[in-house]
Amino acid sequence: MKKDLKIFIGISFIIPYLMGFAIYYCKLHNISTSIYPLFQMFIPFLGVVALLYKEDKNILKISAIRIYLVTSIILFALSIINIFYPKFSYLSSLVILILAIPMIISLYTMDKNLKKKLALDNPNKKLILLMCLLFISIYFSRGFLSSLLQGEVSEFYKILNLKSLMTSVFIFIISFLNIMPFLGEEYGWRAYLAPRLKEIYGFKKSILLTGFIWGIWHLPLNLFYYSDGLLTSQIYSVLGQLVFCTFLGIFLTYAYNKTKSIWAPVMIHYLNNNLSVLFVTDLSKDIFSGQHYDLKIFLIESVSVIIFFGIFIFSKYIKDENLWEKSVYEKIKES
């Protein structure tokens, strides 16, 4: 394995896996754990920044990266404080919303050439919007198929109302104030890891490797956060995560290569996580934590994600390696 891959994977995995002990402790003591998956999303970006700094020390002089680092440090501190003073954990979301404003301004005012070199440019806004609309249509199609297979179609139809439509619009509008966590993941997986693995192993192996790495990166969350703690539930949570990350990863890579913009997978990832609020009635609870997973749920969710996202493996933006975006690491090395 190349040295840069070892560095990136090391940084991306060490903190989340150590943080798994904190999540487990908090679960045992009935302490909120919502701050940990939020902070974990920032880590892949930090792994890429470490690689870029190795090639160009001026990286840390860029305002957007400085803001991102400051936000990450604050969230890390809050994740530690949460163990002893959990009432302060709500500050994490507030910090992200507040610091998103200078982050957006710094990105908007960044030199165009530098922005392109860092894979942070946005060359085709209309195409990105179309990718988001395509994902939304797939999202609800998957939801319908899952409901059909579970014999709960009537429950699915209940969300198709004006209230849900307004909620969807609101989710999309506030997306710009929630970019940092999703940029954190996608900058690591799509702007660096997938194209870097493609450069070394070709597109077929890169898709599978990226999916596995992205999926197993969630392991502490699958064991101690997403699942309800039962062994079988934890196993199906892990297996489901691997399948989901592999096939959603195909679509996200397709969107990145087609739009030539990291903001397409960032927005799609954001929508994927936040549209789920349409399917719950009690928003006062953490909707992602303590879920029960079994064989039936695993099979139904796997079938839907394979059908709707797996088809994009046949796209020229996946099969034709010349249409892949270069990894941001290669872009910095070449400049």
C-alpha positions in Angstrom: 0.0 0.0 0.0 1.2 3.5 -0.9 2.5 5.7 2.0 -0.1 8.4 1.4 -2.9 5.8 1.7 -1.5 4.4 4.9 -1.4 8.0 6.4 -4.9 8.8 5.3 -6.4 5.5 6.6 -4.4 5.7 9.8 -5.7 9.2 10.6 -9.2 8.5 9.4 -9.5 5.3 11.6 -7.6 5.9 14.8 -9.7 8.7 16.3 -13.1 7.1 15.4 -12.1 3.7 16.7 -10.8 5.2 20.0 -13.9 7.2 20.2 -15.9 3.9 20.1 -14.9 3.4 23.8 -16.4 6.8 24.6 -19.6 5.9 22.8 -19.8 2.6 24.6 -19.2 4.3 28.0 -21.9 6.9 27.3 -24.4 4.2 26.3 -23.8 2.3 29.5 -24.4 5.5 31.6 -27.3 6.7 29.5 -25.4 9.7 28.2 -26.2 11.3 24.8 -23.9 10.0 22.1 -25.1 12.1 19.2 -22.0 14.3 19.1 -19.7 11.4 18.2 -21.0 10.5 14.8 -21.1 14.2 14.0 -17.5 14.7 14.9 -16.4 11.5 13.2 -17.6 12.9 9.9 -14.9 15.6 10.1 -12.0 13.2 10.3 -11.5 12.1 6.7 -11.1 15.7 5.7 -8.4 16.1 8.3 -6.7 13.0 6.9 -6.6 14.6 3.4 -5.3 17.9 4.8 -2.4 16.0 6.5 -1.4 14.6 3.1 -1.7 18.0 1.4 0.3 19.7 4.1 3.0 17.0 3.5 3.2 18.2 -0.1 2.6 21.9 0.4 3.1 23.7 3.7 1.0 26.7 2.6 -2.2 24.6 2.8 -2.6 25.7 6.4 -2.6 29.4 5.3 -5.9 28.9 3.5 -8.8 30.4 5.5 -11.3 27.7 4.7 -9.0 25.0 5.9 -8.1 26.9 9.0 -11.8 27.4 9.8 -12.4 23.7 9.3 -9.5 22.8 11.6 -10.8 25.1 14.3 -14.2 23.6 14.1 -12.8 20.1 14.3 -10.7 21.0 17.4 -13.8 22.5 19.1 -15.9 19.4 18.3 -13.1 17.2 19.6 -13.0 19.1 22.9 -16.8 18.9 23.2 -16.8 15.2 22.5 -14.4 14.8 25.6 -16.5 17.2 27.7 -19.6 15.2 26.8 -18.5 12.3 28.9 -18.4 14.4 32.1 -20.9 17.2 31.3 -23.3 15.9 28.6 -25.6 19.0 28.9 -23.0 20.9 26.7 -23.2 18.4 23.8 -25.9 20.5 22.1 -23.3 23.1 21.4 -21.7 21.0 18.7 -24.5 21.7 16.2 -24.5 25.3 17.1 -20.8 25.6 16.6 -21.1 24.0 13.1 -24.0 26.3 12.1 -22.1 29.5 13.3 -18.7 28.6 11.8 -20.4 27.5 8.5 -20.9 31.2 7.7 -17.2 32.2 7.6 -16.5 28.9 6.0 -18.9 29.6 3.1 -17.6 33.1 2.7 -14.0 31.9 2.6 -14.9 29.3 -0.1 -16.7 31.9 -2.1 -13.8 34.4 -2.1 -11.1 31.8 -2.6 -8.9 32.2 -5.7 -10.5 30.2 -8.6 -7.3 28.3 -9.5 -6.6 27.4 -5.9 -10.2 26.3 -5.5 -9.9 24.0 -8.5 -6.6 22.6 -7.3 -8.2 21.8 -4.0 -11.2 20.2 -5.7 -13.5 22.7 -4.0 -14.7 24.4 -7.2 -18.3 24.3 -8.4 -18.2 24.4 -12.2 -21.8 23.2 -13.0 -24.5 24.2 -10.5 -27.4 23.1 -12.7 -25.9 19.7 -13.2 -25.4 19.4 -9.4 -29.1 20.3 -8.9 -30.1 17.6 -11.4 -28.0 15.1 -9.5 -29.7 16.0 -6.3 -33.1 15.7 -7.9 -32.1 12.3 -9.4 -31.0 11.1 -5.9 -34.3 12.3 -4.3 -36.3 10.4 -6.9 -34.2 7.3 -6.1 -34.5 7.9 -2.4 -38.3 7.8 -2.5 -38.3 4.9 -5.0 -36.2 2.9 -2.6 -38.5 3.8 0.2 -41.5 2.6 -1.8 -39.8 -0.6 -2.7 -38.8 -1.3 0.9 -42.4 -0.5 2.1 -43.8 -2.8 -0.6 -41.5 -5.7 0.4 -42.5 -5.2 4.0 -46.2 -4.9 3.3 -46.3 -1.4 4.6 -47.2 0.6 1.5 -49.9 2.5 3.3 -47.3 3.8 5.8 -45.2 5.1 2.9 -48.1 7.0 1.4 -48.6 8.8 4.7 -45.4 10.9 4.1 -46.6 12.1 0.7 -48.3 15.2 1.9 -47.8 19.0 1.9 -46.1 18.9 5.3 -43.5 16.5 4.0 -43.0 18.6 0.9 -42.4 21.7 3.0 -40.0 19.8 5.3 -38.1 18.6 2.2 -37.8 22.2 1.0 -36.6 23.4 4.4 -34.0 20.6 4.6 -32.7 21.7 1.2 -32.6 25.4 2.2 -30.6 24.9 5.4 -28.2 22.5 3.7 -25.6 25.3 3.2 -25.3 25.7 6.9 -24.6 22.0 7.4 -21.9 21.5 4.7 -18.9 20.9 7.0 -19.7 17.4 8.3 -20.7 16.1 4.8 -17.7 17.8 3.2 -15.6 16.1 5.8 -16.6 12.7 4.6 -16.9 13.2 0.9 -13.6 15.1 0.7 -12.0 12.0 2.1 -13.9 9.3 0.2 -14.6 10.9 -3.1 -12.0 13.7 -3.6 -9.2 11.6 -2.4 -9.7 7.9 -1.7 -11.8 6.6 -4.6 -9.8 8.3 -7.4 -6.5 7.5 -5.6 -7.4 3.8 -5.4 -8.4 4.0 -9.1 -5.0 5.3 -10.0 -3.4 2.3 -8.4 -5.9 -0.6 -8.8 -8.3 0.4 -11.6 -12.0 1.3 -11.3 -13.4 -2.1 -10.3 -11.1 -2.7 -7.3 -11.3 0.9 -6.3 -15.2 0.8 -6.0 -15.0 -2.3 -3.8 -12.1 -1.1 -1.7 -13.6 2.3 -1.2 -16.9 0.8 -0.2 -15.3 -1.6 2.3 -13.1 1.1 3.8 -15.9 3.5 4.1 -18.2 0.9 5.5 -15.8 -0.6 8.1 -14.9 3.0 9.1 -18.5 3.1 10.6 -17.8 0.0 12.8 -17.8 1.7 16.2 -21.0 3.4 15.3 -22.6 0.2 14.0 -21.7 -1.6 17.2 -22.5 1.0 19.8 -24.6 3.8 18.2 -26.8 2.7 15.3 -27.8 -0.7 16.6 -29.6 -1.6 19.8 -26.7 -3.5 21.3 -28.0 -7.1 20.5 -25.2 -9.2 18.9 -27.3 -10.2 15.9 -28.5 -6.6 15.4 -24.9 -5.4 15.5 -23.8 -8.0 12.9 -26.6 -7.0 10.5 -25.9 -3.4 11.1 -22.2 -3.9 10.1 -23.1 -6.0 7.1 -25.8 -3.6 5.9 -23.3 -0.7 6.3 -20.8 -2.5 4.0 -23.4 -3.1 1.3 -24.9 0.4 1.6 -21.5 2.2 1.4 -20.4 0.1 -1.6 -23.4 0.7 -3.7 -24.2 4.3 -2.6 -20.5 4.9 -3.2 -20.9 3.9 -6.8 -23.6 6.6 -7.3 -21.6 9.2 -5.4 -18.5 8.5 -7.5 -20.7 8.7 -10.6 -22.1 12.1 -9.4 -18.6 13.4 -8.7 -17.1 12.4 -12.0 -20.1 13.6 -14.0 -20.3 17.1 -12.3 -16.6 17.5 -11.7 -17.5 18.9 -8.4 -17.2 17.5 -4.8 -20.4 19.5 -3.9 -22.6 16.9 -5.8 -21.7 14.0 -3.4 -21.7 16.4 -0.5 -25.3 17.5 -1.2 -26.4 14.0 -1.9 -24.8 12.7 1.3 -26.6 15.5 3.2 -29.9 14.6 1.6 -29.5 10.9 2.3 -29.0 11.6 6.0 -31.6 14.3 6.5 -34.5 13.1 4.4 -35.0 10.3 6.9 -36.8 12.7 9.2 -39.8 12.4 6.9 -40.2 8.8 8.0 -40.3 9.5 11.8 -43.0 11.0 14.0 -41.0 11.9 17.1 -38.2 14.3 16.2 -37.2 14.8 19.8 -35.4 11.5 19.8 -32.1 10.6 18.0 -33.6 8.8 15.0 -30.3 7.0 14.1 -29.4 5.6 17.5 -30.5 2.3 19.0 -32.1 0.8 15.8 -32.9 -3.0 15.6 -31.5 -4.8 12.6 -32.4 -8.3 11.6 -32.1 -10.5 8.5 -35.3 -9.3 6.9 -34.3 -5.6 7.2 -30.8 -6.4 6.0 -32.1 -8.2 2.9 -34.8 -5.6 2.0 -32.4 -2.7 2.4 -29.6 -4.5 0.5 -31.9 -5.4 -2.4 -33.1 -1.8 -2.8 -29.7 -0.2 -2.6 -28.2 -2.8 -5.1 -31.0 -2.3 -7.6 -31.2 1.5 -7.5 -27.5 2.4 -7.1 -25.8 -0.6 -8.6 -27.0 0.2 -12.1 -24.6 3.2 -12.1 -21.6 0.8 -12.3 -22.4 0.6 -16.0 -22.2 4.4 -16.5 -19.3 5.6 -18.6 -18.4 7.9 -15.7 -17.5 4.8 -13.8 -16.2 2.4 -16.5 -14.2 5.0 -18.5 -11.2 5.8 -16.3 -10.4 8.8 -18.4 -13.6 10.5 -17.2 -12.7 10.0 -13.5 -11.6 13.1 -11.6 -8.0 13.0 -10.4 -7.5 12.7 -6.6 -6.9 16.0 -4.9 -3.6 14.6 -3.7 -2.4 14.1 -7.3 -3.6 17.6 -8.2 -1.5 19.1 -5.4 1.5 17.0 -6.3 1.3 18.1 -9.9 1.0 21.8 -9.2 
